Every structure is written in structure tokens, then in C-alpha cells.
Amino acid sequence: MIAVRDLLIRGSEKVLAHYRLLLASAKTEKGRDLYLSRSEREQRLLDQLQGGLPGWIAA
């Protein structure tokens, strides 16, 4: 289960890096808002993954 979690963490970090690049190059306010919200959501998911899996999954 640890290997799957590590894979998900690496993938989430890559997605987050791409959103940050897109945010930096956004040309409109709407684009910036979109990438910022997606980036924040991905960061929350990454934080959850790094915090560990719920007990019912690990069992």
C-alpha cells in the first residue's frame, strides 16, 4: 500500500507543478482564478496523501 501512496504523491506533485506553471503564464484573470483554485485543491489532496491513509484503507 505504501508504494501506491508514494506513486500518488509523486503524481500529485507533478500535477501541482504544472498548475503553478500555468498560473504563472495565465493571461487572464479568469485563467489565474481557475489555475489557482485547481492548485489549491491539488495541494489539499497532496497534504492528505502525505498525512497517511485512513485506518480503514490500511487495514
Residue pairs with C-beta under 8 A, 6 or more apart in sequence:
1 53
1 57
1 58
5 49
5 52
5 53
8 49
9 46
9 49
9 50
12 42
12 45
12 46
12 49
13 46
15 42
16 39
16 42
16 43
16 46
19 35
19 38
19 39
19 42
20 39
22 31
22 35
23 32
23 35
23 36
23 39
26 32
26 34
26 35
52 58
